Amino acid sequence: MSDEQLVGIVYNACFGGFGLSDQAIARYAEIKGVHPDSIYHRDIPRNDPALVQVLEELKQQASSSLSNLVVTYLPKGTRYRITEYDGLEEVETPDSIRWEVA
């Protein structure tokens, strides 16, 4: 599958909660052409290509002190949701959920 057919999704892979470092917010603002003070990290769509770029460039330096942000790639058009327990997130797709049948 080519890179054009994949979409990056950013999520937090540890307990603590989703958060961006100051360096990541500054880089995201630079890519978007906005002032860093205008960015609230929880308003950024997790599939935003600029956010994915920040994670690819900064790696672990993109994470806040309470997070471990990673990128997973899904085929374009895949339905997904991010679930969370105590800040630990998972990316679920219809195929990854164990369904019960009534």
C-alpha positions as CSV (number, residue, x, y, z in Angstrom):
1,M,0.0,0.0,0.0
2,S,1.4,3.4,-1.0
3,D,1.9,6.2,1.5
4,E,-0.9,8.2,-0.3
5,Q,-3.3,5.5,0.8
6,L,-2.4,5.7,4.5
7,V,-3.5,8.3,7.0
8,G,-1.6,8.9,10.2
9,I,-3.5,9.0,13.5
10,V,-1.7,10.4,16.6
11,Y,-2.6,8.9,20.0
12,N,-1.1,8.6,23.5
13,A,0.3,5.2,24.3
14,C,0.8,5.6,28.1
15,F,-1.2,6.5,31.2
16,G,-1.2,10.2,31.8
17,G,-3.0,11.8,28.9
18,F,-2.6,13.3,25.5
19,G,-0.3,16.4,25.5
20,L,2.2,18.1,23.2
21,S,5.5,19.6,24.3
22,D,6.1,23.3,23.9
23,Q,8.5,22.4,21.0
24,A,5.8,20.4,19.3
25,I,3.2,23.2,19.7
26,A,5.7,25.7,18.2
27,R,6.5,23.4,15.3
28,Y,2.8,22.8,14.7
29,A,2.1,26.5,14.7
30,E,4.9,27.1,12.3
31,I,3.5,24.5,9.8
32,K,0.0,25.9,10.1
33,G,1.2,29.5,9.9
34,V,-0.5,30.6,13.2
35,H,0.7,32.0,16.5
36,P,1.5,29.2,19.1
37,D,-0.8,30.9,21.7
38,S,-3.8,30.3,19.4
39,I,-3.3,26.5,19.6
40,Y,-5.0,24.3,22.2
41,H,-3.7,20.7,21.6
42,R,-7.0,19.0,22.4
43,D,-8.7,20.9,19.5
44,I,-6.2,19.5,17.0
45,P,-7.7,16.6,15.0
46,R,-5.7,13.5,15.6
47,N,-5.5,12.8,11.8
48,D,-4.3,16.3,11.0
49,P,-1.4,15.9,8.6
50,A,0.5,18.7,10.3
51,L,0.3,17.0,13.6
52,V,1.5,13.7,12.1
53,Q,4.4,15.7,10.5
54,V,5.3,17.1,13.9
55,L,5.4,13.6,15.4
56,E,7.5,12.3,12.5
57,E,10.0,15.1,12.9
58,L,10.3,15.4,16.6
59,K,9.6,11.8,17.7
60,Q,9.5,11.5,21.5
61,Q,10.4,15.2,21.8
62,A,6.8,16.0,20.6
63,S,5.3,14.4,23.7
64,S,4.6,16.3,27.0
65,S,6.1,15.0,30.2
66,L,2.9,13.0,30.9
67,S,2.5,11.5,27.4
68,N,4.0,9.1,24.9
69,L,2.6,10.1,21.6
70,V,2.8,7.7,18.7
71,V,1.5,7.6,15.1
72,T,-0.4,4.6,13.7
73,Y,-1.3,4.4,10.0
74,L,-4.6,3.3,8.7
75,P,-5.8,2.8,5.1
76,K,-7.6,6.0,3.9
77,G,-11.3,5.7,4.5
78,T,-11.0,3.4,7.5
79,R,-13.5,4.2,10.3
80,Y,-11.7,4.5,13.7
81,R,-12.2,5.9,17.1
82,I,-9.8,6.7,19.9
83,T,-10.7,5.2,23.3
84,E,-9.1,6.3,26.6
85,Y,-8.7,4.9,30.1
86,D,-6.7,7.0,32.6
87,G,-5.0,8.8,29.7
88,L,-3.9,5.6,27.9
89,E,-5.5,5.7,24.4
90,E,-6.1,3.0,21.8
91,V,-7.1,3.4,18.2
92,E,-9.9,1.0,17.4
93,T,-11.3,0.1,14.0
94,P,-14.4,-2.0,13.3
95,D,-12.1,-4.9,12.6
96,S,-10.2,-4.6,15.9
97,I,-13.3,-4.6,18.1
98,R,-14.5,-8.0,19.4
99,W,-18.2,-7.9,18.8
100,E,-20.7,-10.1,20.6
101,V,-23.8,-11.4,18.8
102,A,-27.2,-11.4,20.5
